[in-house]
Amino acid sequence: MKEIQGFVQKLPELQTILGESSTQAVLDAKEDDYNDGLKAAFTSLVKCDADVLKVELEKLANRINATDGDDLQKKLFTTLNKANSA
C-alpha cells in the first residue's frame, strides 16, 4: 500500500485522474485496512473519461521526457506510451 501511496503523492497526473476523494481515500488508507481506498481508486480509473486520461498521460510523458537521466523507468514508460499511442 505504501508503494501505491507513494505513486499517488508523486504523480499529480494520477491525482487528477483519480479525483480528490479517491486520492484522499488512497492516501488515508492503512496497511491493514486499505480495501476502501483501493476500491475507490480502481473505480475512478475505470470510470475516468478517455479524453482526461489521454491528456494526463501526455502531461506525464512530457514531464518524464523533460527530466535528466536515462533510467530504466523512463525508458519503460516511454516505450509503453509509444506502444499505446500507436
N, C-alpha and C positions, 0 to 999 in steps of 0.2 A: 504494500500500500504506500509506503514511503516513497518508492520509486515513481509511482503514478503521481503522487502529490508533488514531487519534485518537478516532473514534466509540466504539470498544470501551473506551478509557480513560475517556471522559467519561460513558458511559451504563451505570450499574450494572445497569439492567434488561436490557440486551443481554448483559452478562456472565452474568447468571442464566440467560438463555435459552441461551446458548452452552455454559455449564458451565465448570468450572475448566480442564480440559485443553484444550478448544478455544480458550478465551480466551487461555491462555498460548501456544498454538501461533500465534495471530494476532499477539500482542504480540512474540513472539520471531522472527517472520518477517523476512527481509532483503529489501531492494528487488530483489535479483537472484535470490532463492530463496524465493518465497512460495507456491508451489503447495500444499505440505502444509498450511500454515496456513489458506489459503482453503478448501481441501477439507474440513478439519476443521470450520471454521465453517459452511460450507454444509450439511454432513451434520447438524450439530447443529440448525441452523434447520429443516431438513426433518423431522427426527425429533422435534422438540420437541412435547411434549404440548400440545394445543389449549388446555386449561384454564390451563396455566402461561403460555403465550403471551398469552392474554387478560388474565390478572392482571398480567403485567409491562407490557403495553401500557397498561392502565388506570393503573398506577403512573406510567408515563412521561407519560401525558396529564395526570394530576393535577399532576405536578411542573412540566410545561411551563406549564400554565394558571396555576399559582401564581406564576410569575415575572413580574417587572415588564416593561413594554415591550410593544410591538405590532409586532414584527418579522415579516418575511416567512416565516421558518422556523416561527415559532409559528403563524401563520395557516395555512400549508400543512399542518402536522401536524394541527392542529385540524380542518381541512376533510377531510383524508384519514381521520382517525379517525372522524369523524361519518359519512362515506360508507360506511366499512367496517362500522360498528355498525348501520347501518340494514337 
